[in-house]
Amino acid sequence: MTGQAESQAWSSLKGAAALAAPPLAERKRRTFDWRLLLGFLLPVLIALLWEAAVHFGIAQGRLVPPPSRIVATLLALSETGELWTHVWATLWRVIVGFVIGAAAGIVFGALSGSIRTARYLLDPTLQALRAIPSIAWVPLFILWLGIFEASKVALIAVGVFFPVYLGIAGAILSVDRKLVEVGHVFRLSRLKLARRILLPAVLPEALIALRSGLGLGFMFVVAAEFMGASEGLGYLLVDGQQMGKPDQILAAIIAFALLGKIADSLLVYGTRPLVRWQDTVRERL
């Protein structure tokens, strides 16, 4: 009887908890919709306030055009197809540079983080190179690779490489020593130790490093497209500055922001299954 009573009490407790809190999938679905709307609130509010300030004569809107003019510029560029040509040129450079830089960062970060001799050999030089400003690489890459696509992709790859390298190496070095000792107790081989213990421990920070590298890739593509480009959103920025078109400059900046956000979201959702096993506070809020 005691066991039956305990079972009934436990069932009642679980039922009460289920009534008190909706299912996790339902909560995540509702939270996602709410956060999506909330994310648009601040930029839309700022745009409406600035539009109203220009409309009522509080501000001139000459150097910072109202959102209606910026949207009109984006629509005009889109109708002629010019916008999509520039977007594709920028996106192609970022994708190629990101793949090259991230692959090199993962390889060198893994070597530096897992092999002490490699760390002593590679890390001082790479840390010194990381301190070089991005614009300093421009004349060297032009001299080595010419003014066409190769130099632009190389500059973006350099920008992506360093945050990925630091993230991977730091993640490996910060793995809890007790986890590795447990693997040794169970006599796991190097391959099984890496697959069952090191990889799950490193993966969350590695994905953050990839996101940081992607963000820097979009920053470096602007400097890359200053190197004599005739296509790309960076070219739109330069053309707008030279022709005195602030609406075109802001339209290119907004296009950069939207393109970067979409790319970051795709990376996050594409890699989410890799860390589905995590039970973090973020998943419960």
N, C-alpha and C positions, 0 to 999 in steps of 0.2 A: 504493500500500500504506500509505503514511504516513497519508493521509486516512482510509482505512478503519480503521486502528488507532486513530486519534484518535476516530472516531465510536463504535467499540466501547467505548473507555475512557469516553467521555462517557455512553453508555447504561448502562454498569455503575455509574457514579457516581450517576446519577439513580435507578437501581434500588435502590442501597444507601440513598440518602436516603429513598426511599419506604418501605423496610422499617423504617428507624430511626424515622421520624415518621409517625404515622397521618394520613390525609387531614384537611385543615383543617375540613371540615364535621363529620367524626366527632369531632374534638377539641372543637369548639365545642359539639356536642350533649352530650358527656360532661361538659364543664365547666359547661354551663348547669344540668344536673341536679344536679351537686354543689353549685354555688353556691346553688341554690334551697333545698336542704336545709340548707346551712350558714347561710343567712340566718335560718332559724327557730330555730337552736340557742340563741342568747343570750336572746331573750325567753322561750322555753319553759323554759330553765334557771332564769331569775329567777322565773318564775311558780311552778315546782315548789318552789323553795327557800322562797318566801314562804308557799305553801300548807302546806308541812311545818312552818314556824315557827309558824303560827297553830294548826295541828292539834295540835302537841305542847305548846302553851301557852307557847312562847318569846316570842311576841308576841300582843297582844290582838286585833288586826285590827279595831278599832273605827273608827279614822280612815282606815286603809288596808285595806279588806276583802280577804279572800283571793280568788284568781282564780275559785274555784267560785261565790262569791256574785256576782261581776261577770258571769260567764257566765250565771248564772241570771237576773240582771236583764236582760241582753241578750235572752235567749230569751223572757222574759215580755213585754218590749216588742215583740219581733218577732211573737209570737203574736197580740197585740192589733192589730197593724198600725201601732202608734204609731211604732215605730222607723223603718219605711220612709217614713212621712209626713215625719218630721224629716230623714231622709237625703235624700229627693228635694228638699225645700225648700232645704237647704243646697247640694246639688249644682247645682240650677238657678241659684241666685244666683252661685255660683262660675263656672259656665260662661258666663253672660251677662257678668258682670264681667270675666272673663278675656278674652273675645273683644273687648270694647270697649277694655279697657286695653292688650291686646297690639297691637291694630290701631293705636291712637294712638301707642304706643311705637315701633312699627316705622316709622311715617310720620315722626314727629319725630326719631327716631334717625337715619334715613336722611338727612333734611335736614341735621341738625346735623353728621353725619359726612362728608357729601360736598360741602357748600357752606359755604365759610369764612364768608361774610357771615351766613348763617343760624345758624351755630354761635356767632358773636359776639353775635348778637341773642337767640337762644333759651336758650343753655346757662346763663348766669348766673342768669336767672330760674328755670329749672327746677331748678337745683342748690339754690337757696334754698328753693323749695317742697318739695324732697325732704327737707330737714331738719326739716320740720314733723311732729310726732308724729301718728300716725294718729288717736288719740282726739280731737285738736284739730279735726279735720274734722267730727266727729259733730254738734255743735250747729249748725254752719253748713249742713250738708246737710239736717238736719231742718227748719231755717228755710226753706231754699230749696225743698226737694223733698217735704217732709212726712215722716211717720213710716212710710210704707209701703215698697213694694219699691224705688222709684226711688232713695231715699237709701241703701239698703243696697247696691244694685248699684253706685252711684256711688262709695261708699267702697271697695268691692273693686276697681273699675277703677283708682282712684288707687293702690292698693297694687300692682297688677300693672304699671302704666304705668312707674314709675321704674326697676325693674331691667331691663325690656325696652328702654327708651330708652337706658340706660347701656350695655347689652350690644351693641346694634346700633351706636350711635355709636362705641363703643370698638373694635368689630370692624372697622368701615370704616377708622377712623384707623390701625389697626395692620396693614393690608394692606402687604405688602412692596413698597416702591417699585420694585424691579427688575421685579416682575411687571407693573406698570402700564407701565413703560418698554418691556417686550417687546411689550405690546399696541400701544403707539404705533409701535414699529418695524414691526409688521405692518399698520399703518394701519387698525386696527379702529375702527369707529364707536363712539360713546358707548354705544349699545344693545348692540352685540356685546361691547364691553369689560366692560360690567356683567354680561352673561350668561355670558361665557366665563371671566372672570378674577375680577371682584369678588365675584360671587355664590358661586362655590365657595370662595373664600377666607374669606368672611364667615359662611357657613352654619353651620359647626360651633359657633362662639361664639354665633351667634344662637339656635341651639337650646338651648344652655345657659342663655341669658338667658330664653328662654321657660319653661324648667323652674323657674328661680328665681322668675319672675313667678307661675307656677302655685302654687308653695309659699307665696309671700306672699299669694296670693289666699285660700288656706285659713286663713292667720293673720288676715287682715283680716275674713273672714266672721264670726269670733267677735265682734269688736268691732261688726260690722254687726248681728248678731243680738241684741246687747245693747240695741239701739235699739227697744224695745217690740215685739219679735217674739213671735208666738204659736206659731211652728213653726220647726224647725231644730235642729241639734245644739247650737248656742249657747244656744238656749232651754232645752234639757235641762240644760245646765250651770247656768244661772241657777236653774232650778226645783229642781235637786238641792241647790244651795247654800242656797236659801231654806227648803227643807223638811228640811234636815239629812240628805241621803241621799248619803253618800260613794260608795256602790256605783253610783248613777246617774251621778254626776259622772265616775267612772273609766270607766264604760261609754260615756259620751259621748266621752271623750277617746280611748278605744280605737277607737270608730267613726270619729272624725276621722282617726286614724292610718291605719286600713285604707283609708278612702275616699281620703285623700291619696296613699297609696302606689299604689293601683290607678290613680288618675288620672295620676300621674307615669309609671307603667309604660306606660299606653296612649299617652301622649305620646311616650315614648322609642321604643316599637316602631312607632308610627305614622309617625314621622319618620326611622326608621332607613334606609329606602330612599333618602332624600335624600343621605345621607353614606356610601352603600355603597362609593363609590370610594376612601374613605380606607384607607390601609394603615398603621395605627398599632400601637403596642406592645400596646395593650389587645386588639386583634383576634388577637394571636399568643399571648397568655398563657392 
